């Protein structure tokens, strides 16, 4: 669903950018106030996992593929504000390093996938949990429904941006984008729910956002394991991802506004289209690009989150002296 350069006019691109900047600013201030420092490395892990997961396009129907957004996954585990932060880091990285999403459309992509998707998704999740209960089955149902809603909501916003830009008529944009992403949303719901179920079995406390920081466990082992899994997905699975056009690309071809896309990115990217220039093997090229991107996504989100929640002691070092004093 990454909008390339050329699809949006300057007016809509600028307005989307202003709204995205305002939303991210609010999220940054909230993260600084509410996220316990011990959870900061998890924001980096979330960004790394989302980056790797978004490389795994899966076939949908009619020669169309889709990929998870990942916004609800992060929001359920870390809260919607942390999800905004992680998703923004991923989208900025994808734009400038991989030419995935246009520079002029970065604000629109952040608005759709880093703001609308997590905020709408988490709102639906919270309401569903309140109505259905806090048991694991209820939470998994709420997760699935919220993930599906987040995908459709982001696609609907994208359709509105395209229509307001004059790329396509509103009567064609909304049903086309919503229709294909209703199908993609099913994949998003299944994958997100499976990950949440796995986390619930291994680290159930992650499903409880907030709490007393002193009572929270350290997550260094979880972060290391999760980063290894993310790297495994990016290096060994992403090269086999479906090569069909994604939902937005397919809609652009069917409705005839694909030629509006810029032929070349406005700013050259070092690893365009998730490939390493000069590497002849497509598998190796994608694997290296995916591995590098996963690590950078982790570091970028972790540094940003760490800067927002400073503390004198290392999160992963363990506070041995403090524990010995208690004894």
Secondary structure by P-SEA (a helix, b strand, c coil): cccccccccaaaaaaaaaaaaaaaaaaaaaaaccccccaaaaaaaaaaaaaaaaabbbbccccbbbbbcaaaaaaaaccaaaaaaaaaaaaaaaacccccccccaaaaaaaacccaaaaaaaaaaaaaaaaacccaaaaaaaaaaaaaaaaaaaaaaaaaaaaaaccccaaaaaaaaaaaaaaaaaaaaaaaaaaaaaaaaccccccccccccccccccaaaaaaaaaaaaaaaccccccccccccaaaaaaaaaccccccccccccccccccccccccccaaaaaaaaaaaaaaaaaaaaaaaaaaaccccccccccaaaaaaaac
